[in-house]
């Protein structure tokens, strides 16, 4: 290729002479291609690629317009002085210089091209290249007479056959051939010259001259470049290259009285193995098998070795025949065979001799007994292998030993590749288990040695297993039983305190007076240990006294499964096991006085409620909103009335808004129940609670009145306490909770669709009302469950909590039991703020954001201030006037009016919900102005029921309801559209309100619209709501989640996400 002299001169000033020399070869071969040139800020930018035996290199050069320097990168990694960059720069300079000069005459361009084709000045057609292989003597210069595998380039002659021609190692650059083929062969030749210069440039090159680590890679590169490997003699048959890597081995067979030893390549066909062979490289990386050497039908087969072979094995492979050992076979087997086995596999292909296993490293466990304890150290003994590692064998041996240790629950230190591990000290129990159970099994393993420094302690396992029987103490009228245990091993009785202490501290075994031991790390004792831990934690008795709560059905079930209960305790368990086995609950006939047809799941709920009541237990009815929790409770009370018409009344405590609804529902479904409602304090009603309840079957009052007149309610004998919408007393510090907890009743029922909204303490509060002590004290519950689950996302502890509360909590979802219920479709409608509103929002938001970030350094201490700011931002996203930030048109109210108008025109009726009553009234007024009549309900509405009846019996298209006033106790299936004006991060609050319409009795699909102001805090609240919904699902519905702990409370990170 002709280059402009000026281009070469410029490049010579920038690059070193060495780089220019290397680049010249690439330019001669045409191995560099330069792409289009672009200009960026006066700098020429060009991409190029260079191809050679090692594959492609990619590069990019950046050159200023004055061509004074070169920068860029090349994939070869050698920096800007590499030959690829130099050659590409020359081509770039030539292109730039040529573009700035007048075109050369045609005759000059023609002669330049002709003169670069061949040195002789005449054209030459392109030729195909090959690589000849031959077994020849010596490595050049006639200095060696050993036969070896050699190679040299060849070319296709004019008759189409392979010939030597001019294709010597030094003549390659002058041939008109495929640049890739030329480069691959040239690379092979250069490596041969660098590895061993003992061959002339155009003679046969011994392949052993190429460095062994590069040889096979170079041969593959030659083949990949399209250069065939052919036999030098005869018909020039192509060389067969076997796929995959082969294993070199030593074959030993007996022939008569002699042993024959030879090197072989395993896995080859017999017709190949029988051929003469030559090793390639030192160490050997391949073996060449040759048929009909130098004959008319010469054929080569090349086999690559998986591992380079040196020493004796290479020498045996290189021998032309087997090494015969006659009269010294014993010496060979004793002294030489083990040494050969260290270098390669030794086999007997014909099975004429039984070969011993090869020497292997030995895993040594050294045990030293000291004062009833034991120290153990582990190391590899490689003396039999001359210090050589056998990685595959060592991994297998250690995994076998580790499996035994894991099975027996023994902790062994893993051996280091070299040297001993630091000794590990075992407690007496571990030492006993090792000596009695592990040591015999380990000593039976090959290549494992157990050494004992001192005489081992005479440990022995007890001949019989331990038998534990638990009994409860006398019933003292509380909810706790004292647990007493009797432990026997055969005829030996063991003090339970010793077993108890051993289990609590986590001992692996319990030693008996006769010196034997009983293992305590079995699955049965693991479960007993868990039971004891839980009983101690929940009973809050760290002093060791063991008590069991009568409501902890899950623990009773565990003890029963372990077979640890005495006869009396089994009888108690059989009475209450229906709480964990639905089949054990006897069905209750539907009461004659019930004016309702119960669905199947409601009948199951009645059976469960009746079982709890008759057993003196309590429970939480946590069905989804709208599944008929009220009618199931009324049916339970009617069953009780029909069994005993003179029974003491049930007390129902409910939100003020639904007290009247209970009276109406009882009258409708069970007219035989005499119901009294207490809706005012004694100062207004003039009679005490006891007198009002006289002769009644059911007394209904509000949480406020129940709290105010707690003492009066405590004076009445009740059949049971029903706490409706009990999430109102979920705070265990509230007066309402304390009043309910203090009331003495034989049966307590909590009714709520959301037994937990924010954290696990709410669940504890409600469970403590129906099953006192089941989850322990507030402090012990926090230690046992809340902290592990909320802070550490402990899945096992969460599963245990589910099992413990399951007997006392009945929850059915709509999807599970009410498939006929119409669908519910939820849609988020983004509303873009009016420009004036946006300006007011952004101005106040940035100021409030800085304030919030400052408060987050102490999120708990500043909790109320933080919530005030967040509430203000939510109101600001609705209407700036709510926070005195000025007036602005409300895009959200515009969207609401449009939505209600369309819905009314299509015959739909809409519930409009908001937490903020000022905005709710504004929404109602806007709809009134638009000619849309409506009903309205918030906490200040005095004639609540009249407003509800007006909507249910009328045809007003909209009902505006505050979330707090209408979130519970309403049945509004007349509406099939629900609009949420402002999102909230507590999903339970919104779901309760939505289920006023989506409940049993609804016949049309329910459409829910969430109006969300775009690019405001409301968008972040919607995202946070989805995270918080995870808590409820995981604990009550068994759902899965990844970040449970963060879903249980509004954390500083949550707050930061709302304002970022």
N, C-alpha and C positions, 0 to 999 in steps of 0.2 A: 504494500500500500504506500503510495507516494505521499509524503508529508511536506508541507511548505517549510523550507529551512528556517524561516523566521519563527514559525510556531515551535520548532524544536529548540531554537535558541532561547526563546522566552521561557519555555519550560525548564531548560537547563539552568536558568538563573534562579528559579524558584525551588526545584527539587534537587536532591543530592544525586551524585553520579550513580550510586548503587540503585536508587529508585528508578533512574532513567534507564539503566541497563535492564532491570527486570521488566520495565514497561515496554521496552523495545521488543521483547519476545512476544508479549501480548499483542502488540500492534502488527508484528509479522504474521501471527496466526489469525489475525482478525477476530480476536476473542473479546473485544470491547465494543459495545454499541452505545451510542449517545442519542438521547431523545431530543425533543424540541427544546429550544432555548426560550426562556421567558425573562422579562425584566421586572425587577421590584426595587423601587427607590434607587434607580441607577445601578443596581447590581444584577449581573447575569446569573440566572439560576437554571441549572440543567440536571436532569436525572439520567443515570447511566446504569448499565449492568455488564458484568464480566463473567464469562463462564470458563470453567476449567475442569480438571479431574475431580476436584473436591466439590463441584457443583457451582451454583450461581452466587455471585456477590452483587449486592445492590448498593448504589451510592448516590449522593447528591452533592453537587459542587456549587459554591457561590463565589463569583469572580467579579471584582469591580471592572468598570468599563475600560480602565487603563491597563488591565491585564497584569497588575503588579503583584498580586498575591492570590492564593487559593485557600478557601476554607470549606468546611462541610463535614460529611461523615461517610463511612463505608462500613458495611456489615461485617467485613473481615476483622474489625476491631483493632487494627494496627495503627490507626491514626492517619493524619493527612499525608504522611510520607509513604503510604503503601503504593505498590505498583499499579493498582487499579485506578486510584485517584490520579496518578501521574499520567497514565495512558489516556484516561478520559479528558484530562486537561489539555493534552497535546491535540486531541481531536477537536476540542472546543476552540482552542486557539487557531487551529487550521481553518475551521469554519468561519470564525470571525474575520480573520485576515483575508481569506478568499472572498468574503462578501464585500470587503472594502476595496478590492482591486478590480481592474478591467479583466474580463474573462480571457483565459489563455487560449491561443489558437488551437483549433481542433487537432492538428497534427501533433502538437505538444502533449495534449491530454491523452491522445491515443498511444503515443510512444511510452508515456509515463506508466499507463496501465499495463502495456505489454511487458515492460521491463520489470515490473513488480511481480509478474506471474511466475517467472522462472529466472534463475540466475543466468541461464544460457541465452535469454533473450528471445525464446520462442514459446508459443502458446502450448498448453498441455491440458488434456482433459482430466477432470477429477478422477482420483483413484480410490478404490476401497482398500482398507487396511485390515490386517488380521494380526493375531499374536500366535506365533508358532511355539509349541512345547516339544521338548525332546529330552531324552535321557542321554547325557554326554559326560565325558570325562573332563574333570578339572573346571576351574573357574576362570579360564583365560590365561594367556601367556604360557600355557603348557606346564604350569608349576604344580598341578595336582592331577593324580590319575584316578581319583575316586569318581564313581558314577554319581551324578546328581541331576535334579530336574532343572532344566535351563529354558530360557525363552528369548525370542527376538522378534522384532516386527516383520511383517510380510505384507505383500500387496497382491492384488489380483492382476494377472498378466493379460495380454491381449487375447489369449485363447480362453479366458475365463477361469483359469486355474490359479491356485495360490502359489506365488513364487517369492523368493527373497528380493530380487530386483534391487532397487535403490533404497529400499525401506529399512535401512539400518538405523540404529539409535541416533546417530549424529545427523542423518539425512532427513529425519522427520520434518524439520521446519521448511525444507525446500520442496516438499511434496504438495501438490494441489489436492488436498483431501479435506474431509469434514473437520472443521477446527476442533470440534469436541473430541473426535477420535484421536486426532493428533495430540491434543493436550493431555488426554488420559494416558496414552502410551508414553509421552514424554515425561509425565509425572512419575510413572513407574520406573523409567530408566534413570531419572535423576535420583530417586530414592536408592536405586541399586548402586549407583556410583557413590552416593554419600555413605551408604552402609558398608561397601567393600569395593574398592577401586580395582579389583583384580580381574577385570575383563576389559577388552578393547571396545571402543565405542561402537563398532559395527559387528562385534562377535556375539556369540550366545552368552546371555547373562544368567548366572545361577540365581534362581529365585531366593536362595538362602542369603544372597547379598542384600536383599531388601529387609529393613528392620522388621522383625516378626510381628510386632503390634500393628504394623501398617500393611503387611503383605495382602491379607485377605480383603481388606477394604479397598486396596488398589486394584486387585483383580476384579472385584465387583464393579468398580468404577469403569474399568475397561469394557466389561460386558455391557454396562448401562449406556455407554457411549456408542453402542452398536458395533463394537469390534469383536468378532468371533474368536474363540480360542480353538485352535486346530492342531492336530498331530502333524509333526514336521515330515514324517515319512509316509510312503504309500499313497493312499487316496485322500490324505488330508482330512480324516474324519473329524467332525466337531468333538470337542472335549465334553464329556458328560460331567456336570457338576451336581453332586447329590444335594437334595434339599435338607435343611436342618443341620444341626451340629451333632457329631458322633462322639462316642466315648472311647478313649484308648484304654485298653486293659491288658493284663498279662494272663495268658492261657497256660495251664499246667495240666498235662495228661500223662498217664503211665502207658508205656509201650514195652511190654515185656518186663524186664527188671529195671529199665531206665525211665527217668522222668524227662519229658520234653517240655521245655519252657520257651515261649515265643511271645512277641508283642502282637496284638490284634486290635482291630477296630470293631467294636460290637455293633450289631444291628444291620450288617451288610449281607447281601445275598451271597450264597455259596459260590456262584460263578465269579463274583468280584473278589471275595476273600482269597480264593485260590490263585489269583494273579500275582506276579512279582510286584513289589511295592517299594516306594521311596518316600522317606519323610521329607517334608518341606519346612525349612526354617529351623532355627535353633534358638530358643525352644521350638519344638515342632508345633505348627499351627494347622497342618493339613497333611494328608497322606495321598500320594498319587499311585494308582494301580494302572499297570500298562500291559496290554495284550499285544502279542506279535511285535515286540520292539524291533524297530528298524526294518520291519517287513512291509509287504504290500498292504496288510490289513491292520496297521498299527492303530490302537485305540487307547485313549486315556480316560480314566475316571478319577475325579478329584473329590475327596471327602474332607470337610472341615471338622476340626476337633473342637469340642466344646470348651476344653481347658488346655492351654499350651502344655506340652509334655517335655520334661527334661530328664536328665540323669539316666538311670538304668532302663526305665521304660522306653525312652526315646532310642536308646541303644538297641533294645530288643526289637523295636519296630523297624529299625534300620537294617537289621540282619537279614540276610537272604534266606536263612533257614532257621529251624528251631535249635535251641541250645540243649544238647543231650547231657543228662546227669546220670551217670551209671556208677553205682557203688557208693554214692554219697547222698542218697535221698534223705536219710535221717538228718544229716548235717544241714542240708538245704531247708528242710521243713522247720528245723529248730532255729537256725541262725539267719537264713536269708529270706524265707517267706514272709515273716513279720515286717521286714524292712521294705520288701516290695509292696506289701499291702498298705503301707503308709503312703506310697506314691500313686497307686492306681488300684482299681478293682482287680482281684485275682480270681479267676474262674477256672472251672474244669469243663470245657464245652462238651466233652464226650462222657462226662460223669465217671471217669475211671479212677478218681481219687477223692476222698472226703477231705475237704479243706477246712481247717479251723477258722473260726471267725476272726476278722482282723482286730488288731489291738485298738482299743477305744479309750478315750479319757474316762476316768472314774469319778463319779460324784461322791465326795466324802463328807459325811455328816459327823462331826465330833461333838460328843455329849459329855458334859462334866457336871456331876451331881454335887450340889453344895447345900448342906443344911435343909434338905427337903425340897430344894428348888433345883433347877437345871439350867445350864448355859449350853447353847447350841451354836456352832459355827459351821458354815458350808463353804466348800471350795472344790475346784476341779484339780484332780491329780492326773497330770499328763506325762508322767514319767515313762509309761509304756509306749507313748507316741513321740518320744524325743521332743516333748514340748509343743508338738503341733496341735492346733485346734481341729476339731471335727464338728463344724457348726451344726450341721443337720442332726448328727447324733446327740449333741449336747442339748439342742432344743427339745428333741424328743424325750430324752432322759429326764430333763427338768420338768417338762409338762406332765410326765407320768408321775413323778414324785409330788408335784404341786397338786395334781388331781386327788391323790390320797390325802394330802394335808387338808385340802379344801373339804373333802368329804368328812373328815374327822374334826374339822374346825380347828386345825392347828396352824399357827402362824410360823412359817419358815422364812428365814431371810433368803432372798434370791441370790445365787452365787454371782460374784463378779467374774468378768472374763479372765482375770488373773488375780491371784492372791485370795486370801480368806475374807469372808464378810465379818464385820464386827459382831461379836457374840451377842445373841439375844437371850435374855433371861426369861425363863418360864416360871409361872407360879406352880405350886404343887399339883394343882388339878391338871394343868397342861402337861407337866412332866409325867404324871401318871398315865394320861391318855396316850402320850407318845410311847412310853415304854411298853405298855400292855397291848395297845392296839395298832400303833403305827410301825414300831420297830420290826416286828416279825414280817410285815408285808414289805417293808423297804429292804430288809436283808434278803428277801427272796428275789429281788430284782437284779438283773445283770447290770454290771458296771455301776453299781451303787454299793458303797461301803459305809457301814455305821460303826463308829468306834466309840467306846465308853471309857473315859479316862479313869474313873473310879468305879467301884462296885455299885451297881444300880440298886436303888431302893426296891425292896420286894413289893412293888405295887401289885394289886389284883383287883379285878372288877367284881362287884357283888354278883352272887349267883342268881339273884332274883331281882326283878325291877321294883321300884318304889311304888307303894300304893298310898294314895292321898285321898282322904274323905273329909269333906267340909260339912260342918253343921252350923246352924244359926243359933244364937242365944235366944232367951225368952223375949217375946214381943213386949217392948216397954211403951207401946202406943205411938212411938215416933215412926218416921219413915226409914229408919236405919236398923239393920240387923248386925249384931256382933257376930263375926265369923270365927269359929273355932275349928281347928283341923287336927286330924289324927294321921300320922305318917308312920308306915311300917315298911320294912324291907325284910321279907321272909318272916322270921319270928322276932326280929329286932324292931323295937319301937323307937322312933327318932323324935326328939323334941322338935315341934313345928317351928319354934323360934329359930332353930339352927337352919332349917330349910328356908324359912322366911328371909333370914339375914343373907344366906347364900344367894338367893334369887335376887334380892334387892341390890346387892353389891355386884352382881353379875358373875359370880363364881361359875366355873365350868363344871365342877363336880362337888359332891358332898361326901366327905369322908366319914365312915362309920366307926364305932368303937373298936371293931375287930380288925381295922386297918384296910378294909376294902372300901371301894368308892362306888357311888352312883352318879352317872353322868346327868348334868342338868342342862346341857345344851341341845337337848332333843326338841323336836317340834312341839311336843306336848308341854314340856316345861317352859319353852319359849312363850307359849300362849298363857300358861299360868303366871309367868313373870309379867306379861302384859296386863293381865287381869289385876294382879297385885299392885302394879305401878298405878293403874288407873284408879283402883279403889282407894289407894293411899292418897293420891293427888286430889280426887274429887271429894273424899271425906275430910280432906285437910287435916290428916292425922300423921304428921311426920314422926311422931313418937313411936310408931310401930304398931299401934292398935289398929286392927283391920276391921273395917265395917263395910257393909254392902247395902246400897240403897234399894229399897223395895221396888222402885220404878225402873231400875236399870236392867230392863229385860234383856238387853244385848249381853250384859255380863252374865246374867243367869243362863242365857243360852250357851255362852262360851263354856261355863262351868259344867253344864249338862253334857255338852259335846265331849268334854274331857273325861266324863264319867266320874266326877269328883263329888257329886251331890249325894248326901245320905237320903234315906227313904222319905223323911219328913220334908226335906227340901225339894225332892223330886215331885212330891205331891203339890207343893206350892208352884213349882215350875209348870206342871201340867195344867194348873188352873189359868195361868196367864199366857201360855205359849201361843194362844190365838193372836196375840199382838204381832208375832213374827210368822205365823202360819195361818193364812186366811181360811184354809180348809177346816181349822179347828174351831172357828167361830160358828155357832149354830145360827141358822137364819131365823129372823123374827117375822112372824106373820104380820102383814100390813094391818095397822089398827083399824077397827071397824069405823071409828069416828073420823077417819082421815078423808077429806074431800079432795083428794088429788090422786092421780095415777103416777106412781114413782117409776122413773126409768131404772134400768138395771143397775147403773152405777149409783143411783140414789138409794136403791134398796140395799146395796152393799154398804153404803155409808150409814144407813140406819142400823144394820147389823153391827157395824163397828162401834157406833155410838152407844148402842144398847149394851154391848159387851163391856165397854169401858165403865159405863155407869154402874152396872150390876157388880163389877169387880172392885168398885171403889177406886178406880183409876181415872185419870184425866187425859185430854187429848187436844190436838190442834187440827181443826178442819180447815184446810188451806186450799180448797178447790179454786180453780180459776173463777174470777168474777163472772156472774151470770149463769153458773151451773146449778143453782138451787141450794145453796148452803142453808138458807132460811127454812125451806120446806123440809129438808132432812132433819133439822133441829126440831121443828114443830112436830114431825112424825115421832121422833124419839120421846118428846115430852108427852105426846098423846098415848104412846105405848105405856109409859109410866103411870099416867092417870087411869087408864083402863085397868091396869094391874092393881092400883090402889087409889080409888077415888078420893080418899081422905089424906093423900100424901101432902107433905110439906111443899110449899110452892117453889118453883124455879125462879131465880132472880136473873133477869136479863139486863145487862148494862150496855148501852149503845150510844152513839153520837146523838145529840139533841135532835138533829134533823130526821132521824129514822125511828125515834121512839114510837111515834104514831103509826109508822109503817108496820112495826111489829104487831101492834094491836090489830090492825086491819088484816094482816096476813094470817094471824091466828084465827080471827073470826071467819075468814074465808076458807081456810084449809082444815081447821079443827075447832068447829063451833062448840064442842064440848068443853074446851078449856076456858075457865073463867080467868080473864085477863084484867089486871089493874095497871094503869099507867100512873107513875109518879112524876109529875112535870113541874113541881114547884116545891119550895122548902116548906117546912111545917108552919112557919109563920103565915103563909098564905093559904095552905090547905087545911089547917086547924087540927089535923089528927096526926099521930106519930106513924112511922112506917109500919110498925107491928100491927096497928089497928087497920091500916090500909091493906095489909097483906092477908088479914084474917079471912079465911074462906076462899082465897084465890088459888088458882093453880099456877099462874104465871104473874110475876110482877116485873114491869119494864120501867127503867129509869135511865137517866143520862149520866155520863161520866162526871159531869160537873156536880150534879146533885148527890151522886154516890160518894164523891169525895167530901163534899161539905157535911153530909150526914152519916159519915162512916160509922159512928158509934151506934146510931139507931139501927142500921142494917145488921150490925154485929149481934144485936139482941134477938134477931129472928132466926128460927131454925129453917134452913133451906134444904131442898132436895138436891140442888146443884146451882152452880154459878155459870152463866153464859156471858162471855165477853165478846160482843159483836164489834167488828172493825177494830180489833184489839191493837192494831198498830198505833192507835192513839195513846196507848200506855206502854209503848216499847222502851221508853227511857226508864231504866231501873231506879233512877234518882227522883222520878216524878212522884207527886202525891197520889196520883191515880193508881200507879203501879203498887205503891206501898199499901194503899187501901185494899186493893184486890188481893194482895199477898197475905194481908192480915185476916181476911174474912175466913172463918172456919166453915168449910163445906165438905161433904163427902165426894163431890164430883165437880170438876171445873172443865168447861169447854171454852176454848179460844176459837173464835171464828174470824178469819182474815184471809184475803187472797194474797197478801204480801206480808208473811211473817218476818221478813227481813228486807230492809230497804237500803241501808247504808253500811252496816257492819254486823259482825257475828254477835256482839253484845246484845243487840236487839233480839236475836233468836234466843239467846240464853234467857233473857227476861221473860219471854212468853212461855218457853219450856218450863221455867222455874215456877210458873203459876199452875201448870197442869200436872207436872211431875216433879215436885220439890226435891232437890238434891240429885236428880238424875245427872245433871251436868256440873254438880258441885257448887261451891261458892263462886261468887264473881271473880275472886282472885285465883282460885284453883282452875276455873274454866279458862281464864286468860293464860295461865301457865300451860295447861294441858292442850288447849285447842287454839285459842285466838292468836296468840303470838306465833306458834309454829305455822299456822295456816296463812294469816294475814301478812306476816313479815318475812316468812321463809318459804311460802308456797309449798308447804309440806303436803304432798298428795296422799300419803299413807294416813296422816292424821285426819285429813279431810274425809277419807273413806271411813275411818273409825267413827267420826262424828256423824256421818250419814247413817251408819248402822245403829248408833245409839239412839238417835231421834226417830228413826223410821217407825218403831212400834207405836209412837205417840203422835205421829203426824200423818194425816191422810191428805194427799194432794192428787187431784186428777186435772189434767189440762183439757181444754176444749178440743184440741186436735186428737186427744186420746179417746174421749168418751162421747163427744158430740159431733160426730162426723157430718150429721145432717145440718149443723149450724151453717148458715150462709158464710161466704168468704169475707175476709176483711182485707182491704187494700189500702196501704199507706203510701202517700205521695208527699214529697217535700217540694213546696212551691217557693222558689227564690224570688224575692221582691227587691228591686233596686231602689235605694233611697232617692227621694227628690233632691236635686242639687243643694237647695238651702238646708235640708235636713242633713245631708252628707257633710256640709261644711261645719254645722253645729256639732255633729257627732265626732268628727275627726278632731276638732279643737279640744273638746272636753276629754276625749279618749286618751290623747297623748299625755295630757296633764294627769289624768287618773292612773294611767299605766305607770308613770314614774313613781307615783305614791304607792301603788301596790307592790312594785318591785322592792321598795324600801321596807314594806311591812313583812315581806316574805322571809326576812332573816330570822324572824321568830313567828312562824305561821300559827303555832298553837296559841301563843300569847296574844296575837293580834287577830284572832279568829273573827271576832265580831266586826272589827273595823274592815277586815277584808271582805266579809260578806256584805257589808253595807255598800262598799265600792262596787262589788260585782252586781248587786241588785240595781244600783244606780245606772250602771252601764247597760244592763238589760232594759231598764225603763227608757233610757236614752235612745236605744235602738228602736223602741216603739214610737215614742213621741217626745221631743225635747221639752214640751210643756210639762211633762210629768216630773221633771227635775229642775224646772225654772230656768231652762236654757234658751227660752224664746219660742216663737211660733214657727211652724213649718208644715207644709202640706204632707199628709200621711199617705204614702204609696201603699202601705199595707191595708189601710181602711178602704182605699180605692179598689184593691184586689178583692177584699172581703165582699164589698157591695156587689161587685161583678159576679163573684162566685155564688152568693146567695140568690141573686136575681136569676141566674141561669138554672140553679137547682130548683127554685120555686116554679119556674116556668115548665120544668120537666116533671113536676109532681113530687119532688123530694122535699124532705124536711130536715133542718140543719140544727145541730147543737154547736154553739159557738162558746169556746172555753178560754179563759184567761186567768192568770194568777193575780192580775192587777185590776182591781175593781174600777179605778178611775178610767183606765183605758177601755175596760169592758163597757162602761156606760157610754163612752164616746163612740164605741162601735155600734151600740144599740141606737144611739141618736142618729148616726149616719144612715143606718138602714131605715129608720123611721122617716128621715128626710127623703129617702129614695122610694118611699111608698111601700116598704116591706114591714108589715106588722109583726110583732114578736112578743115573747114572754121573757121575763127577767127574774134571776134568782142569785142573790149573794148572801153573805152572812147577816146583812142588815134587813133582809126581807122579813116582814112580820107575818104575812099570811102565806107562808111557804107552801103548804099543801094546796091551797087554793090556786096558786100560780102553777103548780105542777099539774093539777087537774085541768086547768084551763088549756094547757098545751096538749095534754093527752086526749082531751075530749074535743078540742077545737081543731082549727086548720091553719093557725099561724105558721108561717114557713120557718121561723127561727126561734130558738130558745137560747138566750144568753145566760150562761151559768159560770160563776167563779169556781175554780178548781176546789177550793177549800169547802165551799158550801155544797157542791154537787158531786164531789168525788166518790161519795159512798151512799149506799142505801137507796138509790133511785133506779127505777125501771122505766126506761124511756125508749122502748123498742119502736115507738111511733116514728122516731127519727132514723134515717139511714145515712146521713152525712154528718161528719164531725170535723169541725175546724178548730185547730189549736193556734191561737194567736201568738203565743210566746212559748218557745221551747224551754224545757227544764231538764237538768242533768239527772234527776231521779226518775227513772223510767216507770217505777211503780205508781207514782202519782198520776202520770199521764194515762197509764194503762187502766187504772181504776176508773178514770173519767170516761175513757173511750168505751169501756165495757158497760156504761149505762145504756148504750144502744146495741152493742154487740154481745148479746146474751140469749139465753133460752127464751123463745117467744119471738125472736126476730125472724122475719121471713124473707128479707131482702139483703143483698150484699151491702156491707157497710163500707163507705168510702171515707178515709181519713186524710185530711189535708193539714200539713204543718206549714204555716206561713213563716218563712225565715228571711230576715233582712240580710241581703248579700253583703259580704265583706264587713261584717260586724261580729260582735261577741256571740251572736245567736248561732252563727255557723259553727263556731268552736264548741258551743254547748251541745249541738246535735251530735258532733263527733264524740264528745265525752260521754254523752248519754249511752251510746252503744257500748262503750267500755264498762260503764257501771252496771249495765244489764247482765254482765257476765257473772257477777257475784250471785245474784238470785238463782240463775240457771245452774251454776255448779253445785251449790249446796242443796237446793230443794229438788231440782229436776235431774241431777246427776250429769249435767252438761260438762263439757271439757273446755279448758281455756289455758292460756299460757302465762298470763300475768295476774293470777288471782289476787295476790296480796295488794297490788296497786288498784284493783277494782273495788276495794271495800271501803274506801274513804276518799274524800276530796283532799288530795295531797298538795304539797307545795308545787310539785311538778304539774299536777292538773291545773292549778291556778295559773301557773306560768304559761301553760299551753293555751289558756283562754285569752291571754293578752299579748301573746307573741304574734 
